[in-house]
Amino acid sequence: MGLSNEYRRQFAWRDWDRVLDALPPLPGQTVLDLGCGVGDLAASLAARGAKVIGFDLDEELLREARSRQLADVEFRSADLRALPDLERKADGLWCSFTAAYFPELSTALAAWAEQLGPSAWIALTEIDDLFAHEPLSARTAALLRAYADDALRAGRYEFRMGRKLTEHLARVGFTVTEAFAMKDDELDCLERADHRSLARVHCCIATRDGSLAAERPHALRKWARDAVSAGGSPLRVLAGHGALGGLAGFPARLARGRQRLFRRACRRRLSPLRRRAAAHDEDHGARASGPAAHHRVRRLRPATLNDPSAK
Ligand SMILES: C[S@@+](CC[C@H](N)C(=O)[O-])C[C@H]1O[C@@H](n2cnc3c(N)ncnc32)[C@H](O)[C@@H]1O
């Protein structure tokens, strides 16, 4: 099976929607897809509204990618060790299953980040410990370890890159706003039912200031709009969607210095919702400034979001 076919087959194994759903809203954004291969992820990003510039150095893969004639996607030939200057700064950087080719990832990331605007995001997806497997004889485990160590020493590949993504991002001044494992069914596709892979696919989404991933206010606004058009109170609907529970866990993952920024961002984002809730209550004859409304807003005030016991 050629490399193009192999990559396309792998694309189908992976739960890409989980990662794509976690990105900020893409319409109007310019996104760089570094190590784009046959362009499957460039196609997915473009399908969600981004203008994508895919870079790769493998001409065969680029030929295959270009033959798809994807709207809003351009494929360029470049070595990521010396990414050429772009005409304008990009809004996002996508890099899937390519970071491991750069054992000194932070050096590469620092250069790539020069092509990004100040509020741009980076989404990295990489496998960790590809060979981790149970059961494994001590001899086979030692051989695999030696192979991975040799690749790292030679600067070819870092088989344990998945676990290091956050650290590399931090070194270049990016703070992870979401980190999770992506489901990859290929890892479970072992010939023997009593064998299992311990490899994991790590995903990290980061911004320079560690601010709320832009998709959150986007989702809040959408829920609030839906609530108002359905004749309900946006705050009640938000609570019903568990949106505030999701936010409550978020600050705990932030460095302490960032928590203040997070609370301030929450206050900014919740106040239009409070105003709309009050307007809604007034429209429906409720006492917007009365104890019930006050209690509801108090329950949702950002300070409580930082308290895991506040549900
Ligand atoms: C495993 S594939 C990942 C393809 C695609 N991003 C995906 O998630 O399916 C890694 C890609 O990185 C590209 N790549 C590796 N080193 C590179 C370099 N120095 N410059 C440009 N592309 C590189 C390879 O050619 C290949 O297409």
The ligand as a Tripos MOL2 file, in Angstrom:
@<TRIPOS>MOLECULE
LIG
   27    29     1     0     0
SMALL
NO_CHARGES

@<TRIPOS>ATOM
      1 C1          2.4140   11.0620    9.5870 C.3       1 LIG1
      2 S1          2.1850   12.2690    8.3560 S.3       1 LIG1
      3 C2          0.8090   13.2140    8.9550 C.3       1 LIG1
      4 C3         -0.0780   13.7000    7.8390 C.3       1 LIG1
      5 C4         -1.3180   14.4770    8.2930 C.3       1 LIG1
      6 N1         -0.9660   15.6820    9.0270 N.3       1 LIG1
      7 C5         -2.2090   13.6210    9.1450 C.2       1 LIG1
      8 O1         -2.4780   13.9720   10.3100 O.co2     1 LIG1
      9 O2         -2.6680   12.5830    8.6770 O.co2     1 LIG1
     10 C6          3.5550   13.3370    8.6180 C.3       1 LIG1
     11 C7          3.7130   14.3380    7.4800 C.3       1 LIG1
     12 O3          4.7620   15.2650    7.8210 O.3       1 LIG1
     13 C8          5.5400   15.5020    6.6660 C.3       1 LIG1
     14 N2          6.8530   15.9750    7.1130 N.ar      1 LIG1
     15 C9          7.7220   15.3560    7.9430 C.ar      1 LIG1
     16 N3          8.8440   16.1040    8.0930 N.ar      1 LIG1
     17 C10         8.6510   17.2220    7.3380 C.ar      1 LIG1
     18 C11         9.4480   18.3810    7.0730 C.ar      1 LIG1
     19 N4         10.6660   18.5360    7.6060 N.pl3     1 LIG1
     20 N5          8.9450   19.3240    6.2620 N.ar      1 LIG1
     21 C12         7.7170   19.1830    5.6920 C.ar      1 LIG1
     22 N6          6.9340   18.1130    5.9060 N.ar      1 LIG1
     23 C13         7.4050   17.1430    6.7150 C.ar      1 LIG1
     24 C14         5.5660   14.1650    5.9700 C.3       1 LIG1
     25 O4          5.9140   14.2970    4.6070 O.3       1 LIG1
     26 C15         4.1460   13.6770    6.1700 C.3       1 LIG1
     27 O5          3.2880   14.0940    5.1570 O.3       1 LIG1
@<TRIPOS>BOND
     1     1     2 1
     2     2     3 1
     3     2    10 1
     4     3     4 1
     5     4     5 1
     6     5     6 1
     7     5     7 1
     8     7     8 2
     9     7     9 1
    10    10    11 1
    11    11    12 1
    12    11    26 1
    13    12    13 1
    14    13    14 1
    15    13    24 1
    16    14    15 ar
    17    14    23 ar
    18    15    16 ar
    19    16    17 ar
    20    17    18 ar
    21    17    23 ar
    22    18    19 1
    23    18    20 ar
    24    20    21 ar
    25    21    22 ar
    26    22    23 ar
    27    24    25 1
    28    24    26 1
    29    26    27 1
@<TRIPOS>SUBSTRUCTURE
     1 LIG1         1 GROUP 0 **** ****
